[in-house]
Amino acid sequence: MNIFRTRQALQTYLDGPRKATLRIALIPTMGALHEGHLSLLKEAQQIADIVVCSIFVNPTQFNDPGDLEKYPRPEENDLRLLQEIGCDVAFLPSVEEMYGPAEEPWHLDLGNLEQVWEGEKRRGHFQGVTQIVYKLFRLVEPDIACFGQKDFQQVMVIQRLIELKKLPVRLHIVPTVRNEEGLALSSRNMRLSEVGKRKALVLYRALNHIKRHFKDHDLNILRQEALDILHQEKEIDIEYLAICETRSLQEIDRIDPAKNHVALLVAWVEGVRLIDNMLLD
Ligand code: PAF
């Protein structure tokens, strides 16, 4: 595996595959890699010739400096995992490498996507995400970019970035990886006790209920039924549960057959914020 820390070194390396018209896939990450990331890598290996994984804890997407500082950076382990899975290129730039002293101000019109759900909870977060992903896209010029469905709103934001900037990148959405019982894998799960993990399964049950009855129940009643399922588990705090149209993430109370739909759910278990979703069509 090639490991690069500067843009220059990465670009020089990528000139070769580009000239040979090899398909390049990019997987942007912030490191602390787990099974979910590895599933992105495995998919990318199926559909591209060269897989580039970037590891960069992006300061502009954090609104709390404490969170940024505490963010795990297990570089050695990440590189070992990438090596084992056969990733072609790991790109680990410094903050100075990605953000110059005279950085242009960045703003992208993300419309409703920035006003609702994660956008509302984490003001400015998606501006930071699009800023760094755009920089990575310009640098790597990938044919394909792989993102996990787990962060559904982020995926829709990246789709908007690609459209607004007219980038020749195909967005490949990789389904959420779940454990055998249905819990969506996330680095946050490590902070749950065994009891907490069992409690957290109720998220999957509630989402499955919505999926199963999406076509045959009134959506307001269906949402209430899913909330009742969630409330069966004590000591779970529900932050939001919404049935939305996928592109704008506008909440709906009637199905539009011309559109796709998703159920979004965030709940707290043992002080851990769990985020999950399910595509409904
Ligand atoms: O999902 C993440 O890990 C980050 O938001 C991303 C896409 C790597 C941008 O920093």
Boltz pocket constraint, residues with backbone or C-beta under 6 A from the ligand:
constraints:
  - pocket:
      binder: B
      contacts: [[A, 28], [A, 29], [A, 30], [A, 56], [A, 58], [A, 61], [A, 128], [A, 129], [A, 132], [A, 133], [A, 151], [A, 154]]
      max_distance: 6.0
